[in-house]
Amino acid sequence: MAGADSGAGPGTGPRRRWDVALSFAGAQRDYVEQVAAALTARGVRCFYDADEEIDLWGKYLAEELPLIYGEQAAAVVMFVSAEYAARDWTRLERRAVLARAIQERREYVLPTRFDDTPLPGLLPDMSYVDLRKKTPQQLSAMIAAKLADLGITGPPSRLAHTLTGHTGGVKGVAFSPDGRLLATASYDRTARLWDPATGDCLRTITITGRTSLVVGVAFSPDGTLLATASYDNTARLWDPATGDCMRTFTGFHTRGVDGVVFSPDGRLLATADDNDNTARLWDPATGDCLRTITGHVGRVYGVAFSPDGRLLATASDDKTARLWN
């Protein structure tokens, strides 16, 4: 094997079918399956046995597994646990991995641990990743970065997730203050709440009506409210935890609300009107319109507060941005 790889990088040998192979016990399959899916989504050639069920069908695993873990993979992530140390099949994989590691002049075995079970052949001072402190998504990002660092793969993709489900164009996005939620606004008349760590859609908020295209979203500074801007002449406040509508701001805008933002202290909500050339300030607690800001000679598309809340910026198609006290 060493001769076959002579003069080539760790991932370029003729037998390198996989960038990485995952060696684990069945008791941890749920965790490892998420790691495998995340690696595949990043474009990493990952051997995960359940994905190769058709290819492995009818083969002698006692011959095939040492070939995969000892020759065909450019690196192996070993998921150490009490079950891993005790199983016969994982012992077969481990022997192939450790035998190959002796021939390598760089990191080939990438150990991770679900617990502190000693593993024969694995030196106790070898650095490992503690899976009690890592999510599958975090581990997959670390694996991708390590493979890139070893020259096995190119730089890891910067794309973490593609959020799909909207049936119309996505017009606005906003993170919650703690980063645990992402809100999206869409022409499909919905806003959606997502888990940024997994890409899962947690809740869909629907605004009914023919002109209810949702074009803007904003979280309150404490994250307890989500504001939406819609072309049905309204802004609305929602409870992100339940999806319930808490308040509707209406009666002033004449066509569509194109932007929405909370002040840094959460005591004001600003909206932009894309038809009557105004911005408005509201009291989120009562729904009262406190002030109408006029002066633009074109539609107002965006609003933003300064960090101290003393200035409001507006953006318009009259080719100006303006600052207001």
C-alpha positions in Angstrom: 0.0 0.0 0.0 2.8 2.4 0.8 4.2 1.9 -2.7 0.9 2.6 -4.3 0.7 5.9 -2.5 4.3 7.0 -3.1 4.6 10.6 -4.1 0.9 11.3 -3.7 -1.1 13.2 -1.2 -3.1 11.2 1.5 -6.3 11.4 -0.5 -5.0 10.8 -4.0 -3.8 7.1 -3.9 -5.4 4.8 -6.5 -7.3 2.9 -3.9 -8.7 5.9 -2.0 -12.4 5.3 -2.6 -13.5 7.2 0.5 -12.3 10.5 2.1 -13.3 9.1 5.5 -14.8 6.0 7.0 -16.9 5.9 10.2 -16.2 3.0 12.6 -18.8 2.7 15.4 -21.0 0.4 17.4 -24.7 0.0 16.6 -25.7 1.5 19.9 -24.5 4.9 18.7 -26.0 4.6 15.2 -28.5 7.5 15.6 -25.7 10.0 16.4 -23.3 8.6 13.7 -26.1 8.7 11.0 -26.5 12.4 11.5 -22.7 12.9 11.2 -22.7 10.9 8.0 -25.6 12.9 6.5 -23.9 16.2 7.4 -20.6 15.1 5.8 -22.3 13.9 2.6 -24.1 17.3 2.4 -20.7 18.9 2.6 -19.5 16.9 -0.4 -17.3 14.6 1.7 -17.0 11.0 0.4 -18.0 9.2 3.6 -18.3 5.5 4.2 -21.3 4.8 6.4 -22.4 1.2 6.3 -26.2 1.9 6.0 -25.6 4.0 2.9 -23.8 1.1 1.2 -26.3 -1.7 2.0 -26.7 -2.5 -1.7 -23.0 -2.6 -2.5 -22.2 -4.7 0.6 -25.1 -7.2 -0.1 -23.6 -10.7 -0.7 -20.0 -9.8 0.1 -18.0 -11.4 2.8 -17.8 -8.7 5.5 -14.8 -10.3 7.1 -12.9 -9.5 3.9 -14.7 -6.3 2.8 -14.5 -4.3 6.0 -10.7 -4.6 6.5 -10.4 -3.5 2.9 -12.5 -0.4 3.4 -11.0 0.6 6.7 -7.4 -0.5 6.0 -7.0 0.6 2.3 -9.9 2.4 0.7 -10.4 5.3 3.2 -8.0 8.2 3.5 -8.9 8.6 7.2 -11.1 6.9 9.7 -13.2 8.4 12.5 -13.4 6.0 15.4 -16.4 6.3 17.7 -15.1 4.8 21.0 -17.7 3.5 23.5 -18.1 0.6 25.9 -20.2 -1.1 23.1 -17.5 -0.4 20.5 -14.8 -2.0 22.6 -16.9 -5.1 23.2 -18.2 -6.0 19.7 -16.6 -8.5 17.3 -17.2 -6.5 14.1 -15.8 -3.3 15.5 -12.8 -5.2 16.7 -12.2 -6.4 13.1 -12.5 -2.8 11.8 -10.2 -1.5 14.6 -7.5 -3.9 13.8 -7.5 -2.9 10.1 -7.5 0.8 11.1 -4.6 0.5 13.6 -2.5 -1.6 11.3 -2.9 1.1 8.6 -2.2 3.9 11.1 1.3 2.4 11.7 2.2 3.0 8.0 0.9 6.5 7.9 3.1 9.6 8.6 0.1 11.8 9.5 -3.2 11.5 11.3 -5.1 8.6 10.0 -7.1 7.5 13.0 -9.4 10.4 14.3 -10.7 9.1 17.7 -13.9 10.4 19.3 -15.4 9.3 22.6 -18.9 8.7 23.9 -17.3 7.6 27.2 -14.0 6.8 28.8 -13.7 3.1 27.9 -10.1 2.1 27.4 -9.5 0.7 23.9 -6.7 -1.8 23.2 -4.3 -0.4 20.6 -5.3 3.2 21.1 -2.7 5.1 23.1 -4.1 6.9 26.1 -2.4 10.1 25.3 -3.8 10.4 21.8 -5.9 13.5 21.3 -9.6 12.9 20.8 -12.9 14.7 20.5 -15.3 14.3 23.4 -18.7 13.6 21.9 -20.5 14.4 25.2 -19.8 18.1 24.3 -20.4 18.0 20.5 -23.5 17.8 18.4 -23.4 15.6 15.2 -23.4 18.8 13.2 -20.4 20.3 15.1 -18.5 17.1 14.8 -19.1 16.9 11.0 -17.8 20.4 10.6 -14.6 19.4 12.6 -14.1 16.3 10.4 -14.5 18.3 7.2 -12.0 20.9 8.5 -9.5 18.2 9.5 -9.8 16.4 6.1 -9.1 19.7 4.4 -6.1 20.4 6.7 -4.7 17.0 5.8 -5.1 17.7 2.1 -7.6 14.9 1.7 -10.3 17.2 0.6 -10.5 20.8 -0.5 -11.5 23.6 1.9 -14.8 22.7 3.6 -17.9 24.2 2.1 -19.0 27.4 3.8 -22.6 26.3 3.2 -24.1 24.9 6.4 -27.7 24.4 5.4 -30.1 25.1 2.5 -33.5 25.8 4.0 -36.2 24.5 1.7 -40.0 24.5 2.0 -41.2 27.9 0.9 -43.2 27.9 -2.3 -42.5 31.5 -3.2 -39.5 33.8 -3.2 -37.8 34.4 0.2 -37.8 38.2 0.8 -36.5 38.6 4.3 -34.4 36.8 7.0 -33.6 37.5 10.7 -31.8 35.7 13.5 -33.2 35.7 17.0 -31.0 37.6 19.5 -29.7 34.3 21.0 -29.1 32.8 17.5 -31.3 29.8 18.2 -34.0 30.7 15.7 -33.9 32.0 12.1 -37.1 33.6 10.7 -37.8 33.9 7.0 -40.4 35.9 5.1 -41.8 34.7 1.8 -44.0 35.7 -1.1 -45.9 32.4 -0.4 -47.8 34.4 2.4 -45.9 32.7 5.2 -43.1 33.4 7.7 -41.2 30.4 8.9 -39.1 29.7 12.0 -36.0 27.4 11.6 -33.4 25.8 13.7 -30.1 27.1 12.3 -28.1 24.2 13.8 -30.1 21.5 11.9 -31.9 23.4 9.1 -35.3 22.0 10.4 -38.4 24.1 10.0 -39.9 24.4 13.4 -43.1 26.5 12.7 -44.9 28.0 9.8 -46.9 31.3 10.3 -49.5 31.9 7.6 -51.1 35.2 6.8 -54.3 34.7 4.8 -55.4 37.0 2.0 -54.7 37.5 -1.7 -52.2 40.4 -1.1 -50.6 38.9 2.1 -47.1 38.5 0.7 -44.7 38.5 3.6 -41.7 40.7 2.9 -40.0 41.4 6.2 -39.3 39.8 9.6 -37.6 41.1 12.8 -37.2 39.8 16.3 -37.6 42.0 19.4 -34.4 42.5 21.4 -35.5 39.9 24.0 -36.5 37.4 21.3 -40.1 37.0 22.7 -41.8 38.6 19.7 -41.5 38.3 15.9 -42.6 41.2 13.7 -43.7 40.6 10.1 -44.2 43.1 7.3 -46.8 42.3 4.6 -48.3 43.7 1.4 -51.8 43.5 3.0 -51.1 46.9 4.6 -50.2 45.4 8.0 -47.4 44.7 10.3 -48.0 42.0 12.9 -46.5 40.7 16.1 -46.3 36.9 16.8 -45.2 34.7 19.6 -42.3 32.6 18.2 -42.9 29.9 20.7 -46.5 29.3 19.7 -47.1 31.0 16.4 -50.0 33.0 17.8 -50.7 36.5 16.5 -50.3 38.9 19.4 -51.1 42.2 17.6 -51.9 43.7 14.2 -50.8 47.2 13.2 -53.2 48.5 10.6 -55.3 51.4 9.5 -52.5 53.8 8.5 -50.4 52.2 5.7 -52.1 52.5 2.3 -50.7 49.6 0.4 -47.9 47.4 1.7 -45.5 47.4 4.6 -42.0 46.7 3.1 -39.8 46.8 6.2 -40.0 46.4 9.9 -37.6 46.8 12.8 -37.6 47.1 16.6 -35.7 49.8 18.4 -32.8 48.5 20.5 -34.8 48.8 23.8 -37.9 47.2 22.2 -40.1 50.1 23.0 -40.7 51.2 19.4 -41.4 49.4 16.2 -40.7 51.1 12.9 -42.3 50.2 9.6 -41.7 51.3 6.0 -44.6 51.9 3.5 -43.7 51.2 -0.1 -46.7 53.3 -1.4 -47.3 56.4 0.5 -43.6 57.3 0.9 -43.7 57.2 4.7 -42.3 55.4 7.7 -44.2 55.0 10.9 -43.3 54.5 14.6 -45.5 52.3 16.7 -45.9 51.3 20.3 -45.5 47.4 20.3 -47.3 47.2 23.7 -50.5 48.9 22.6 -50.4 48.9 18.8 -50.8 52.7 18.7 -49.2 54.6 15.9 -47.0 57.2 17.6 -45.7 59.1 14.6 -45.7 59.3 10.8 -42.5 60.3 9.2 -42.8 62.1 5.9 -40.4 63.7 3.6 -39.4 61.1 1.0 -40.7 61.5 -2.5 -40.5 57.8 -3.3 -41.4 54.5 -1.8 -39.8 53.7 1.5 -38.3 50.2 1.4 -36.2 49.9 4.6 -35.9 51.1 8.2 -33.1 50.7 10.8 -32.4 52.1 14.2 -29.0 53.3 15.4 -27.5 51.1 18.2 -28.4 53.8 20.8 -32.0 54.1 19.4 -31.6 57.9 18.9 -31.7 57.8 15.1 -33.9 56.1 12.6 -32.6 55.5 9.0 -34.9 55.1 6.1 -34.2 53.9 2.5 -36.2 55.0 -0.5 -36.4 54.7 -4.2 -36.2 58.5 -4.4 -32.4 57.8 -4.5 -31.9 58.9 -0.9 -31.4 57.5 2.6 -32.4 59.8 5.4 -31.7 60.0 9.1 -34.4 61.1 11.6 -34.4 62.0 15.2 
